[in-house]
């Protein structure tokens, strides 16, 4: 008995002694070995010899000092220690508040790892699933929503889309408040906007063949697929279209882009629930996918006939600002003379009106301007796209691009000069 008390006193004194030259098992070893716990096994053995108050003091010290750490080695080191310290407290029948402190340390480390680990969907999703608080889960979603503003790597953005999808599914499975999975959906949308800007090869028109199984009555087959950046809250819109009857068969808003895969689902009690997914081969332009409703399955495959990436390619003749996209433009779409007027009523949002020379044709658009690429992309009613970029043509700076629509599944050349 005396020996155990003496050992406990010595160990605890070591714990509180911050001036030791050599880091003992219960000292903070950050200056000795680069992490707080130099030898986890020895530290756990030392904690076993303490009473519950002393175990709490040790864990609490680590919580206070390292909860905001961004060092991955520190975070992993203390996560391992916290889990094993909790096992000791549970087996020793410590008071609940002692056990909770180990959980607090573990949760803090997991949150840090979910923020600062390498951008890999599987890794980030794994840490997200370990977070026990719904508010802390939302904290991770908010963190990446802000962080994504500085991410320019397409591969990382694709990984973050997958993470956001996994986070949304996990929060929905847990029954989190609706604003948490909504936050994950908003993160997916935000990332997809960046992918559209950085690598928009997926946006365009496709011709496809389809095979329908199951219930076919009331289902309109499709032979065209259009992918548009809607320049609205819906972000990417995918429309499956029947060119013979000039009607949309299916429309999906808020489509997610993850790598080469586009997907979305629509769940409703007022219309048929449905989902789709297709994969794009970025080299050949080929796509293959499936669209399902409650009682119908449609397998489809085909090839891209036009990509807006062709408008994004090339260099601007000079450094552009947002003001370069505002004003009046005259030119042609196909053979028809047109006048385009562009204004911005909100930061980062561009409104435009397109008229023909007779005034018989008038279309209103909303869109975005990418100064770095010199691209102005405008959408009307989520089915008509006008996308032009400032490029040098025959020694002259010209706004050149295309107009395309699901109702007329061909890309028509557009050329404008700013007045």
C-alpha positions in Angstrom: 0.0 0.0 0.0 2.7 2.4 1.0 4.8 1.5 -2.0 1.8 2.2 -4.4 1.1 5.6 -2.8 4.8 6.5 -2.9 4.9 5.5 -6.6 1.8 7.5 -7.3 3.2 10.6 -5.6 6.5 10.3 -7.4 4.8 9.9 -10.8 2.5 12.8 -10.3 5.3 15.0 -9.2 7.1 14.1 -12.4 3.9 15.0 -14.3 3.9 18.5 -12.8 7.6 19.0 -13.2 8.0 21.0 -16.4 11.7 21.7 -15.9 13.1 18.2 -16.3 15.9 17.7 -18.8 14.8 14.2 -19.8 11.1 13.8 -20.7 9.7 11.1 -18.5 6.6 9.1 -19.4 4.2 11.7 -18.0 6.1 14.8 -19.1 5.3 16.8 -22.2 7.9 15.5 -24.6 7.2 18.0 -27.4 10.8 19.4 -27.1 12.4 16.0 -26.7 10.8 13.9 -29.4 8.5 16.3 -31.3 5.3 15.0 -29.9 3.7 15.3 -26.4 3.9 11.6 -25.7 7.3 10.1 -26.5 6.4 6.5 -25.6 2.7 5.8 -25.5 3.0 2.5 -23.7 5.2 3.9 -20.9 2.8 6.8 -20.5 -0.2 4.5 -20.3 1.6 2.5 -17.7 2.3 5.6 -15.7 -1.3 6.7 -15.9 -2.4 3.3 -14.6 -0.4 4.0 -11.4 -2.2 7.4 -10.8 -5.6 8.0 -9.2 -8.5 9.4 -11.2 -7.9 13.0 -10.2 -4.3 12.8 -11.4 -5.3 11.0 -14.6 -7.8 13.8 -15.2 -5.2 16.5 -14.6 -2.8 14.9 -17.1 -5.5 14.6 -19.9 -6.9 18.1 -19.1 -3.4 19.6 -19.5 -3.1 18.0 -23.0 -6.6 19.2 -23.9 -5.8 22.8 -22.9 -2.5 22.8 -24.7 -3.1 20.9 -27.9 -6.8 21.2 -28.8 -6.0 23.8 -31.5 -2.9 22.0 -32.9 -2.5 21.7 -36.7 0.5 19.3 -36.4 -0.5 15.9 -37.8 2.1 14.0 -35.7 0.9 15.7 -32.5 -2.8 15.0 -33.4 -2.2 11.3 -34.2 0.0 10.9 -31.1 -2.6 12.3 -28.7 -5.5 10.5 -30.4 -3.8 7.2 -29.7 -3.0 8.3 -26.1 -6.5 9.5 -25.5 -8.1 6.3 -26.6 -5.9 4.2 -24.4 -6.2 6.6 -21.5 -10.0 6.2 -21.8 -9.7 2.4 -21.6 -7.8 2.8 -18.4 -10.4 5.1 -16.9 -13.2 2.7 -17.9 -11.4 -0.4 -16.5 -10.5 1.5 -13.3 -14.1 2.6 -12.9 -13.1 6.3 -12.8 -15.8 8.9 -12.4 -17.7 9.9 -15.6 -16.1 13.3 -15.7 -12.6 11.6 -15.9 -13.7 9.3 -18.8 -15.3 12.3 -20.6 -12.0 14.2 -20.5 -10.3 11.5 -22.4 -13.2 11.6 -24.9 -12.8 15.4 -25.1 -9.1 15.0 -26.0 -9.8 12.3 -28.6 -12.6 14.4 -30.2 -10.4 17.4 -30.4 -7.7 15.4 -32.1 -10.1 13.9 -34.6 -11.5 17.3 -35.4 -8.0 18.6 -36.0 -7.2 15.6 -38.3 -10.4 16.1 -40.2 -9.2 19.7 -40.9 -5.5 19.3 -41.5 -5.0 15.8 -42.9 -4.1 15.2 -46.6 -7.0 15.9 -48.9 -8.2 12.4 -49.4 -11.9 11.6 -49.3 -11.5 8.3 -47.6 -9.3 9.7 -44.8 -11.4 12.9 -44.2 -14.6 10.8 -44.2 -13.2 8.4 -41.7 -12.4 11.2 -39.3 -15.8 12.8 -39.9 -17.5 9.6 -38.9 -15.6 9.6 -35.6 -16.9 13.0 -34.5 -19.6 12.6 -31.9 -21.1 16.1 -31.9 -23.4 17.3 -34.6 -22.1 20.9 -34.1 -18.5 19.7 -34.5 -19.5 17.9 -37.7 -20.9 21.1 -39.0 -17.7 22.9 -38.0 -15.8 20.6 -40.3 -18.1 21.3 -43.2 -17.8 25.1 -42.5 -14.0 24.8 -42.3 -13.7 23.1 -45.8 -16.3 25.5 -47.2 -13.9 28.4 -46.4 -10.8 26.4 -47.2 -11.9 25.5 -50.7 -11.6 29.1 -51.8 -7.8 28.7 -51.8 -7.7 25.2 -53.4 -6.8 25.3 -57.1 -5.8 21.6 -57.5 -8.4 19.7 -59.5 -7.5 16.4 -57.9 -8.0 17.8 -54.4 -11.3 19.4 -55.4 -12.5 16.0 -56.7 -11.5 14.4 -53.4 -13.4 17.1 -51.4 -16.6 16.5 -53.5 -16.5 12.9 -52.4 -15.8 13.9 -48.8 -18.8 16.2 -48.9 -21.0 13.5 -50.4 -19.9 11.1 -47.6 -20.4 13.7 -44.9 -23.9 14.4 -46.1 -24.9 10.7 -46.2 -23.4 10.1 -42.8 -25.2 13.1 -41.2 -28.5 12.1 -42.8 -28.0 8.5 -41.5 -27.4 9.9 -38.0 -30.5 12.1 -38.2 -28.6 15.4 -37.8 -30.6 18.6 -38.1 -31.4 19.3 -41.8 -29.1 22.3 -41.9 -26.0 20.1 -41.5 -26.5 17.9 -44.6 -27.6 21.1 -46.4 -24.3 22.5 -45.5 -22.6 19.5 -47.0 -24.7 20.0 -50.2 -23.7 23.6 -50.3 -20.0 22.5 -50.1 -20.5 20.1 -53.0 -22.1 22.9 -55.0 -19.3 25.3 -54.2 -16.6 22.9 -55.2 -18.4 22.0 -58.4 -18.4 25.7 -59.4 -14.6 25.8 -59.0 -14.3 22.6 -61.1 -16.4 24.1 -63.7 -14.0 27.1 -63.8 -10.8 25.1 -63.7 -11.7 22.1 -65.9 -15.1 22.4 -67.6 -14.6 19.7 -70.2 -17.8 17.9 -68.8 -20.0 20.8 -69.7 -21.5 20.5 -73.1 -23.7 18.3 -75.4 -23.8 14.5 -75.8 -25.5 12.1 -78.3 -26.5 8.8 -76.7 -28.2 5.5 -77.2 -30.4 4.1 -74.4 -32.0 0.9 -73.4 -35.0 1.0 -71.1 -36.2 -1.8 -68.9 -39.0 -2.1 -66.4 -42.1 0.0 -66.7 -42.0 2.1 -69.9 -45.5 3.6 -70.0 -45.3 7.4 -69.6 -41.5 7.4 -69.8 -40.1 9.5 -72.7 -36.8 8.0 -74.1 -33.9 10.3 -74.7 -31.1 10.6 -77.3 -29.4 13.8 -76.1 -27.8 14.8 -72.8 -26.9 18.4 -72.0 -24.7 19.5 -69.1 -24.9 23.2 -68.2 -23.5 25.4 -65.5 -26.8 27.1 -64.7 -25.1 30.1 -63.1 -27.6 29.8 -60.3 -28.1 28.1 -57.0 -28.8 24.8 -58.8 -25.2 25.0 -60.1 -24.8 22.1 -62.6 -27.9 21.1 -64.4 -28.2 17.9 -66.5 -31.0 17.5 -69.0 -31.9 14.3 -70.8 -33.6 15.3 -74.0 -35.7 13.7 -76.8 -34.8 15.5 -80.0 -37.6 14.0 -82.0 -40.4 15.4 -79.8 -38.2 18.4 -78.7 -39.0 17.7 -75.1 -36.9 17.2 -71.9 -37.3 13.6 -70.6 -35.6 14.3 -67.2 -34.1 17.3 -65.6 -31.7 17.2 -62.6 -30.6 20.3 -60.7 -27.7 20.5 -58.2 -25.7 17.8 -59.9 -22.4 16.8 -58.2 -19.2 16.4 -60.1 -16.6 14.0 -58.6 -13.7 13.3 -60.8 -15.1 12.0 -64.0 -18.5 11.1 -62.6 -21.6 13.3 -62.6 -24.5 12.2 -60.4 -27.7 13.4 -58.7 -30.9 12.2 -57.2 -34.4 13.8 -56.8 -36.6 12.4 -54.0 -40.2 13.6 -54.0 -43.7 12.6 -52.9 -45.4 14.7 -55.7 -43.5 13.4 -58.7 -41.4 10.3 -59.6 -38.3 10.0 -57.6 -35.2 9.4 -59.7 -31.4 9.4 -59.8 -28.7 9.1 -62.4 -24.9 8.7 -62.7 -22.6 8.7 -65.6 -18.9 8.6 -66.2 -17.0 10.7 -68.7 -13.9 9.6 -70.5 -12.0 12.9 -70.7 -9.8 11.7 -73.5 -12.4 10.3 -75.9 -15.5 12.2 -74.7 -17.4 8.9 -74.3 -20.0 8.5 -71.5 -21.7 5.6 -70.0 -24.3 5.6 -67.2 -27.7 4.7 -65.8 -30.8 6.6 -64.9 -33.4 4.9 -62.6 -36.8 5.8 -61.3 -38.9 3.8 -58.9 -39.9 1.3 -61.6 -37.8 2.1 -64.7 -34.1 1.6 -65.5 -32.4 3.3 -68.5 -28.9 2.4 -69.4 -27.2 4.8 -71.8 -23.9 5.4 -73.6 -22.7 7.8 -76.2 -20.2 10.5 -76.9 -19.7 14.2 -76.4 -20.4 16.4 -79.4 -19.4 19.7 -77.9 -17.5 20.9 -74.7 -17.3 24.4 -73.3 -13.7 23.6 -72.5 -13.0 24.6 -76.1 -14.0 28.1 -75.2 -12.0 28.1 -72.0 -8.8 27.0 -73.8 -6.4 29.7 -75.0 -5.0 32.9 -73.5 -6.4 36.3 -73.0 -4.7 39.1 -74.9 -4.2 41.1 -71.7 -4.9 41.0 -68.0 -8.6 41.4 -67.5 -10.8 42.8 -64.7 -14.5 42.3 -64.0 -15.2 45.6 -65.7 -14.1 44.1 -69.0 -17.2 41.9 -69.2 -19.7 44.8 -68.5 -21.1 46.9 -71.3 -22.6 46.6 -74.7 -21.5 44.1 -77.4 -22.5 43.7 -81.0 -21.9 40.7 -83.2 -23.5 37.5 -84.6 -24.7 34.2 -83.4 -24.6 32.0 -86.5 -25.7 34.4 -89.3 -28.1 36.5 -87.2 -26.9 39.9 -86.0 -27.3 40.3 -82.2 -26.7 42.9 -79.5 -25.7 41.8 -76.0 -25.9 44.1 -72.9 -24.2 43.0 -69.7 -24.5 44.5 -66.2 -23.7 43.4 -62.7 -26.2 44.1 -60.0 -24.5 41.9 -57.4 -20.8 41.2 -56.9 -19.7 38.2 -59.0 -23.1 37.9 -60.7 -23.7 39.1 -64.3 -27.0 39.8 -65.9 -27.4 40.1 -69.6 -30.0 40.7 -72.3 -29.6 39.4 -75.8 -31.6 40.9 -78.7 -31.6 40.5 -82.4 -31.4 43.5 -84.7 -35.2 43.5 -85.3 -36.1 43.2 -81.6 -38.2 40.1 -82.3 -35.8 37.9 -80.3 -35.1 38.8 -76.6 -33.4 36.5 -74.1 -32.4 37.3 -70.6 -29.4 35.6 -69.0 -27.5 35.3 -65.7 -24.0 34.2 -65.4 -20.3 34.5 -64.4 -17.1 36.0 -65.6 -13.7 34.4 -65.1 -11.1 37.2 -65.5 -8.2 34.8 -65.4 -9.6 32.8 -68.4 -11.3 35.7 -70.0 -14.5 33.8 -70.2 -18.1 35.1 -69.9 -20.6 32.3 -69.4 -24.3 33.0 -69.5 -27.4 30.8 -69.1 -31.1 31.4 -69.9 -33.7 29.3 -68.2 -31.3 26.4 -67.6 -31.6 25.3 -71.2 -29.8 27.9 -73.3 -26.1 28.7 -73.0 -24.0 31.5 -74.4 -20.3 31.3 -73.6 -17.7 33.6 -75.1 -14.0 34.4 -74.4 -11.8 37.3 -75.3 -9.1 35.9 -77.7 -6.9 37.2 -80.4 -8.4 36.5 -83.9 -6.4 37.6 -86.9 -4.5 40.1 -84.8 -7.6 41.6 -83.2 -9.1 41.0 -79.7 -12.5 39.5 -80.3 -15.1 37.9 -78.0 -15.7 34.5 -79.6 -17.5 31.3 -78.5 -20.7 29.4 -78.9 -24.4 29.3 -78.1 -26.0 25.9 -77.5 -29.3 24.6 -76.2 -31.0 21.3 -75.4 -33.7 22.4 -77.8 -31.2 22.7 -80.6 -28.5 20.3 -79.7 -25.8 21.9 -81.8 -23.2 24.5 -81.0 -23.6 27.7 -83.0 -20.6 30.0 -83.4 -20.9 33.4 -81.6 -18.7 36.4 -82.3 -18.9 39.8 -80.5 -17.1 43.1 -80.3 -17.4 45.3 -77.3 -18.6 48.8 -78.1 
